[in-house]
Amino acid sequence: MRISRSVALLTTALVVLILSGCNAPHSTTGAISGASSQSGNLATSAGTKATAGSGPILTVSAGISHPISAKFEGTNLDFTGVAETYNEASVLKAVTSLSPGTIRYPGGAIANFWNWQTGSVNEPPSTTSTGFGTIRYKPGRQRTYGFTLSTLKQITTATGAIPIFDLNVMTSTLGDQLQMLQAAAQLGLPIRYVELGNEFYLSNSNYLHAFPTPTSYADLVATWAPAIHAAFPGAQVAAVATVSTATPREQEWNTTLLSIAGSDINAVTLHDYPVVAEPTRTAPTPGALFAAATVDWQPVEAVMNALPSHLTVWLTEYNLGLIDVAMGSPPLGTTWEHALYVAQLDLLELASPHIALTDFWDLFGSAIDAQLTTALPPMTTPTGSASQLINQAMVGATSVTELTITNDPILDGSVKSVSGIEVTGASDGDKIILVNLGSRPIALAVGELLWKSASAQQLSSPLSMQAVHIKSIRISGHLNLPPYSLTVVNQ
C-alpha cells in the first residue's frame, strides 16, 4: 500500500548552493555523491554558506505549538535476514545511527504468531480480501529467529530506545503474555507501551478465524487491557484501529472497539500506507506523488479527530504503499524521491497534536522499503538517511511548532512546496526542519526563527538517486533550500 515512483526521466542536475559573502577561499559546495556510493554514514562538507536562490525571498513565521513525547520517532524490527546477527558490531552501529526513540517488538503481523520464549513464529497460510476486490495469498511461515527478550535488551541498551511490546493476542494467552512482560521487566526493559496485536481489521482468513467480528476483538481488549494495567500500572495500552473503510469489517471496526473497550485503553494504533498507483498502476508525477502525502493524510486526520479526547494515537506503521515503492526503474523505494515522500509524511505526523508515537515500516529489509538493508555491514537507504537526519534532530524534543511560509509555491493542486516545523527542547538544542518538495530552489529570509550564521545540514539530490550524502552549511543572509531537499537548522 504505497505510492510508486517512476522518475527515471528526472535526472535533473542537483542545484548547487551559490556562495556569497564567504571569505574562506577553500569553502566547498558539498555536492551529493553518485549512486555508486551507498554508505549510510552522513559524511559532511563544511564551510558552505547558504545564500538566496533565484526568485523572491520568503519569510517564515511560527504557528500553533503542541507538546510531543521525547521518544516520538521510532521504527519496526523486521526479520528478513539479520535478526540473528545483532551481535555484529556493524548491525548495532547501524541501528544506533538512526537514533530511534522506540522500537516495536517483534514487529507487525509476525506478532500475531510470536513465541517470545524461543523467538519463533508459526504462521499458517492465509488469504486476504482487499479493498480493490482482489484476493491476496500469503504462504505460511514457520521459523525460529532466536530473537528473544535478551536480544531486545541488547538493542535498546545500545540505542536508548523504548520498546513497544506488540502482544500476541491471537495465538497466545493473556497469562503467557503477562509472563513475557514480567520477564522483560526483570531484564530491566521498561513496560511503558503495550500494543494489542496487529491489523485485525483486515479480512485475513487467520484473523477472521480468531476474531470473526469487530466485537470479538473489542471484547478481548476489554479483558486484556485492565489486566495489563493491573499488573503494570505505569503502562499505556493501545488497541488496533483502522484508517481504511474499504470493507464492511473496517467500516464497523473503530466504532465497535470504542463503544466496548474505549474506556479501557490509553491509545489506538493506526497504520498509514497511502496507495497512489492503484488502480491504474501508473506512476504519478513527482508533484502528484509529493502532494499525495498531504492529500492522503486527510483520512488519517479525520479518524484522529473523531477519537475521544482521552485517547492518543500510535502510528506504529507508516510508509508508501508496497505497490508504489516497487514501481519504476530504479524502483521508487530505493530512491531519494521515496525518501522525500517519507520525510514529508513524517512532518505531517509531527505536526499532529493527536499522535504520541510513530514507527516507520521498517528497519531492516529490502532497499525498496526499509531504512537499512540486510547486508553485512548494513547499508543505509536514502529513506534511512532522511530518517536519520530527522530522528537525530528530534532526540529529547518536548514540543513542535508548525511553520508558515509566506507565498509558499503551489506544488500540485492546493498543496504547498515547502513545509516545516520548529522543534524545541531537543537534547542538543532547538531545530528547524524544512522540506522543499519542488523543482526550484527556495530562499528563506533570516529573522526571529532563522538566525544569521546558524549552522544547518542538508540532504538533496536528483530524485532517481539511490544514495545521498549530507552537506553542512551556514546561513549567510538567507537560507537557500535546494530543489528536492531536506534541511535541519540548528538554532
N, C-alpha and C positions, 0 to 999 in steps of 0.2 A: 504494500500500500504506500507507494511513494511516487514522487514525480520524476520523470526521467529526462535526461538532457541530451539532446543531440546538437552539440555546438562545435563540431569539428571544423566548421567553416569560420568559427570565431577564433582564429589565431592572431588576433589583433596584438600589435606590439604593446608591451607594458609601458604605460606613460611614466616617464622618469620625472622625478621632482626637480623643478628648476631651482637652482641655488641663487639666493641673493642675500646681500648683507653679510656674507660669511667671509671672514678674513683669513680663515685657515686654508692655505693653498692646496692641501692634500686631502680635503674632505671628499667623500665618495657618495655615490647615489645608492649604494647597497642594492644593486639590481637583483631580481629574482633569478634563482638558479634554474637550470634546464631540467627537463623531465628525466634525464638520466640519473639525477640525484634524488633518492628517497629517504634521506636521513631525517629522523624525527627530531633532531636537535635544532633548537631555534637559534641558529647562528646569526650574529648581528653584524651590521655595518654601521659604525658610529661616525659622528661628525657631520651628518647631513642636517641642514636646516630647512624646515618646511616653509614654503612661501606661497603666495597666491597663485592659483592657476588662472586660466583664461575665464572671462565672464565676471559677473558681479560678485562682490564679497558678501556672503550671507552671515547672519548673526544667529547665535544660539541663546536660547533662554530656557529657564527651568520651569517644569510643570508640576504635576502632583507627585508627592513622595509617599512611600509606604515602607514599613519595616519588612525585612526578609530574614530568613534563617541563615545563620553563619555557615551552614552546610548545604546551601541551596543546590549547587551544581553537583551532579553525580553521574554514575554510569552503571550499566548492567554487565555482570560477568557473563561470559558465554563459553561454551565447552565445545569448541570446534578444532581443538588441536593442541592447546597449550595449557590446559587445566592441570596436567601432571607436572609442569615444569616451572612452577612458581619458586622453586628453589634456585632457579637460574638467576644470577645477578642481573642479567640484561632484561629479563622479564619484569622483575620488581622495579628496576630503574625506569623502564618504560611506563609502567603504571603510575609510579610516583610522579613522573614528569607531568602527568595530566592533572595533578592536584585535585582529585575527586573529593567532594565533600561527603558523599555517600556512595556505597557500593551495594547493589541489590543482589542478595544471595538467596538461592543459587541462580536466579535469572528469571526468565519468563515462563513459557509453557512447561519447561523442564521441572519447575517447582511442583507442578500438579502430580508428579510421579516420583518425587525425590526421596531417596532413603539417606537420611543425614548421617547415619552411623557408618555406612560404607561408602558414601559419596557415589551412589549409583542410581540409575534410573531404569525403570521397566515400563515403557510406554507402549500400549497396543497400537496397531494401525488404526487410522480413523479417516472419516470423510467430513468435509465441512461444506455447507451450502452458503455461498457468498451472496452479497447484496447485488451482484451483477448477474445473478441467475445461473451461475456455474457451480460445479461440484469440484472441490479440491480433494485429492487423495494424499494422505500423509502416511508414509511407511512407519512401522513400529520401530522402537529404539530400545535396545537392551544393552547397557554398557556400564561398567564400573570405571568412574573417573578418578576415584581416590581423592576427590576434593572434599575434605572434611572440615569440621569447625577449626581444627588446628591450622589448616591452610588459610582459612579465612582470617584467623587471628594474625597469622604471619603478614598477610596483605594489609590489613587495617593498621597494624603496628608500623609498617613501613610507610604507609601513605597518610596516616592520620584520619582516614575516612571512617564514618559511622556506618555499620551495616543496616540495611533494610532487610529484615527477615521475611521472605515470601514463603508462607507456610504451605505445606501440603495438606490442604483441607479436603482433598478428593479421594486419595488412595491411602491416607494415613488416618490416625485418630487424634482426638484432642489430647488425650493423655500422652501419646507419643510426642506430639509437637510441643507440649509444655515441658516434657523431659528434655527436648532439644534446646529450648530456650534456657532452661536451667543449666544444662551443660555448657552453653555458650557463656552464660553469666559467670560460671565457675572459672572459665578461661580468662575472664576479665573483659569480655565483649559487652558493650553496653546494650541493654534491651530497651531501645528508645523508639524504634519504628518497626511495626509488625503489620504485614500485609496478608490478607486472607485470600490467597490464590490468585489465579491469572486468567483473565479473559473468558469467564464462564458465560458471558452473554452471547458468544459465538455459537452458531448451530453446528458445533462439532459433535460427532457421534459419541465420543467418550464423555464429553461434558453433558450431553443430553441424557446419557445413561445415569450419571451421578446426580445431576440436577435437572430433572425433566421440565421444571418450570422456574421462573424467577422467584416464586415463593419458596421453593425448596432450598435455594441458596440463601435467601434472606432469613429463613428460619435457622439455618446453620450459623449465620453471622450473629443472630440474636442469642445464640447459645455460647459460641466460642468467644466473642468479644468480651462479655462480662467475666468469663473465666480467666482470660488473659489479663484483664485489668486487676482482678483479684490477686493473681499470682505476681504481677509486676505492676504495681500502682503507678509507676512513672512512665509506663509505655503508652505510646499513641498507637491506635489500631485503625487501619484503613480497610474498607471493603471495596470490591470491584464494582465500578460504574462504567458507563459507556457513553461515547460521543455519538456513535452511529445509531440511526433509527431505520436502517435498511430492511430489517426483518421484524415480524411481529414480536419475536422474543426480545429484540433490542428495544422496541418501542415501549414495552411494558417494564423493562428492567429497572431503570432508575426509580420510577415511582413506587414500584413494589418494594424495592430494597429500603427506601427511605421510610415508607409507611410502616414497615415491620421492624426494622433494625436501626433506623436513623438516629435514635437516641442512645444507642449502644456503642457508636463508633465516634472517632475523632476526625476522620477524613475519608475521602473516597479516592480511588486511583482511576486515572484516565490514561488512555493511550492515544497518541496522535500520529497517524501515518497518512498524511494527505496523498491523494492519488490525482495526478494531473493528466496522465496519459490515457487512462480509461475513459470512455470505452473505445476511443478511436485508435489507440496505440500509436498515436502520432506525437512526436516530441514537440513540446511547446517552445516558443522562442525564449531566450533568456529573460526578456522583460516580462513575458507572461508567467514564466516559472517563478521569478522572484516576487511578482505581485501575488501569486497564488499563496505564498507563505502567509501574507496578511489576510487575503480573502478567505482561505481555508481555516484560518484561526477563528473566524466569527462563530461557527457552530460550537467550538470549544468554549468560547466566552459565553455563549447562550446557556450551555449546560451549567457552567460555573455560577452564572448569575442566578440560576433557578435553585441553587442549593440553599438549605437552611444556613443561617449566619454562623452557627457554631461549627460547621464543617469546613475544613481546608481541603485543598486538592494536592495529591501527589501525582505528578505526571511521570509515572515510572517507566514509560517507554515513549520515545518520540524519534522520528526520522522521516525522511521522504519515503514514499511507497516503494515496495520492492520491485514492482513492475518498472517504475520510473528510473531507479538507480541502475538498473541493468541495461537500459536503452542507450543507444549511441555507440560511437567508436572514436575515442575510448569510452568505455561505459561511464555514464554520468556520475555514478557514485564514486569513481576513482579520481574525480577532477576537482579543481578549485571551484567550479560552478556549484557543485553539490555542497562544498564546504560553506560557501556564501549563503546558500539557502538555509543551511542548518544554523549559521550564525544569526541570520535574521529571525528565524524561529526562536532561537534562544533569547534574543532581545524582547520578543513579544511575550515570552514566558516570564522573563524578569520584570516586565512592566505590569504584570497582572498582580493585583493585591490578593487574589484568591489562592495562588499557588505557593505552597510551602517548600516543596522539593521537586526536582526534576532529575531524571536519569536517562541519559542517551542510550539508544539501542544501536550498536552495542560496543563493548570494549575491545574484545578480540574477535576476529573473523576474517571474512573476505575483505579485500581492499575496496569492494563495492559499497559496503555499508558499515564498516567498523572504524573505530578510531586507531586501532593498532592491528597490523597483520599478524598471522600466526607464524611468521618466520622467526628464526633464532639467529641473531637478535631481532626482536620485533621492529617493524618499520612503522613510522607514523604516517598516516594518510593525510591528504590535505584537510579533510574534516577533522582529523585528530589535531592537526596544527592549529586550526581555528578554535577548537575546544580548549586546547592547552592555553592559548592566549587569553581567552575569556575566563576560564577557570582560575588561572593564576591571579587575574585581576579581582576575582570575587572572594578570594580566601579571607575569611573572617568578616566579610561585609555585613552590615547591620541594616542598611536602608538603600532604596533605589529611587531615583527621581527620573521620570520620563522627560526627555528634552524636546523642544520645539525648534525647528529650523525655519527661519523666515524665507519665503519664496522657494521652498524646497521643490526641486523639479519633479514633475509627474513622471513616474516610471511606466505605468500601464493603467489605463482607466483613471481611477482616483487614488492610486497607491503612490506614495512618495518615494523618491530615490534614496534619501538619506534618513536614517533613524539612529537614535542614540539614547543612552541613559547615563546618569551620574551615579556612581557607587560611592557611598560613604561608610566609614567605619572599617574599611579593609585593613588587614594587619600591616600592610606596607604603604598605607596612605590612600587618600581618595583617588578615584579614577573616573575618566570619561571614556565610554565605549561607543564607537561610531561605526556604522556600516554604510558604505556607498555602493548601492546596487546598480547604479547607472553606468553608461559607457563613456561619460565625460567626467573630468576632474571637477571637484567642488572645493571652493576656498571658503574657509570659515574665519571670521574676524576674531581676534583676541578680545578678551573682556573679562567680566566677572567670573565666567566659567572656564574659559580657555586663557591660560596665562602665558604671556610672552616669556620665552626661554624655558618653558616647561618641556620635559622630555616626553617622547611618545614612541610606541612601537607599532609597526605596520606590517600587514600581510597583504600583498596584492599580486595579481598575476593574470595573464590571459586565461580565459575561462576553461580551456581544454587542458591546461597543465596538470600533471599528476604529481608534482612536487612544488613546494613553495617554502621560501625561507623568510625569516623575519628581518625587518630593517629598523634600525634605531634612528630617530630623527630628533630635532629640537625646533620648537616653534619660534619663528622669527617674523613677526609682523602679522602673519596669517598661518592657519593650519590648512595645508593642502591635502585633500582626500583624493588619492588617485582613483581612476575607474576601478570598479570591482575590488573594493578594498575593505579591510577590517583594521581599525585603528584603536589603540588603547593609549590614552593620555594620562600621564602621572601628574596629579595635581600638587 
